Structures are given as structure tokens and as C-alpha cells.
Amino acid sequence: MDDSLLGIVTLVAISVSLAMIFHLRVNSYWLATFVSTFLSVVILQIIFYIELGYLEPFFLIAMATSGIAAFVVSALVGMLIKAFRKNISDVQ
């Protein structure tokens, strides 16, 4: 597994886990999406900093592109949780 694929897998894993936590705890869809996106990007950059030992020169570009990906993942997870909540409330 090369470094770029490992970074993508790490980003998706962090994004999915944070999105699940925030969408289950916070009632506002957009607030949960933006907070989990922001934290995913920051945590990913901290992991890269720890791994490399320095802040990469293009970290702003990396934050922007990973932010887009994390936002999409968080929005999709939020939609799934919202649909799951609706199905649960319909059954009861």
C-alpha cells in the first residue's frame, strides 16, 4: 500500500467515525457535518505532522482537498443516520 492510498484510507476512517459520533449526538445536520469535517481535517494533519516530524509545505492545499472529501463523507453518513432515525421513529 503506497502512502497516498494510506492517507486516503486514514481520512475516510477518521471522517466516518467522527461523522457517526457527531450525527448521533448533535441534532443539527449541518452543524454535525461541519464540525466533523473540520475535526477530520485537523486530526489528519496532526497525524501527518507526527509521522513526518514537520508540517508539510503544501498543508493548506492538503487541508482544502481533504476537507472536500471529508465533507462529502460526513454528509453521506449524516444522510444515512437521518434516514435510519426516520425509519426507527416510523416503526415505533
Contacts in CASP RR format, 6 or more apart in sequence:
PFRMAT RR
TARGET T0000
AUTHOR 0000-0000-0000
METHOD contacts of the structure
MODEL  1
MDDSLLGIVTLVAISVSLAMIFHLRVNSYWLATFVSTFLSVVILQIIFYI
ELGYLEPFFLIAMATSGIAAFVVSALVGMLIKAFRKNISDVQ
1 9 0 8 1.000
7 44 0 8 1.000
8 69 0 8 1.000
10 44 0 8 1.000
10 47 0 8 1.000
11 40 0 8 1.000
11 44 0 8 1.000
11 66 0 8 1.000
11 69 0 8 1.000
11 70 0 8 1.000
12 69 0 8 1.000
12 73 0 8 1.000
14 40 0 8 1.000
14 43 0 8 1.000
14 44 0 8 1.000
14 70 0 8 1.000
15 36 0 8 1.000
15 37 0 8 1.000
15 40 0 8 1.000
15 69 0 8 1.000
15 70 0 8 1.000
15 73 0 8 1.000
15 74 0 8 1.000
15 77 0 8 1.000
16 73 0 8 1.000
16 77 0 8 1.000
18 36 0 8 1.000
18 39 0 8 1.000
18 40 0 8 1.000
18 43 0 8 1.000
18 74 0 8 1.000
19 32 0 8 1.000
19 33 0 8 1.000
19 36 0 8 1.000
19 40 0 8 1.000
19 73 0 8 1.000
19 74 0 8 1.000
19 77 0 8 1.000
19 78 0 8 1.000
20 77 0 8 1.000
20 81 0 8 1.000
21 36 0 8 1.000
22 32 0 8 1.000
22 33 0 8 1.000
22 35 0 8 1.000
22 36 0 8 1.000
22 74 0 8 1.000
23 29 0 8 1.000
23 32 0 8 1.000
23 33 0 8 1.000
23 36 0 8 1.000
23 74 0 8 1.000
23 77 0 8 1.000
23 78 0 8 1.000
23 81 0 8 1.000
23 82 0 8 1.000
24 81 0 8 1.000
25 32 0 8 1.000
26 32 0 8 1.000
26 35 0 8 1.000
29 78 0 8 1.000
29 82 0 8 1.000
32 74 0 8 1.000
32 78 0 8 1.000
33 71 0 8 1.000
33 74 0 8 1.000
33 75 0 8 1.000
33 78 0 8 1.000
34 71 0 8 1.000
36 70 0 8 1.000
36 74 0 8 1.000
37 67 0 8 1.000
37 70 0 8 1.000
37 71 0 8 1.000
37 74 0 8 1.000
40 66 0 8 1.000
40 67 0 8 1.000
40 70 0 8 1.000
40 73 0 8 1.000
40 74 0 8 1.000
41 63 0 8 1.000
41 66 0 8 1.000
41 67 0 8 1.000
41 70 0 8 1.000
44 66 0 8 1.000
44 70 0 8 1.000
45 55 0 8 1.000
45 59 0 8 1.000
45 62 0 8 1.000
45 63 0 8 1.000
48 56 0 8 1.000
48 59 0 8 1.000
48 62 0 8 1.000
49 55 0 8 1.000
56 62 0 8 1.000
END
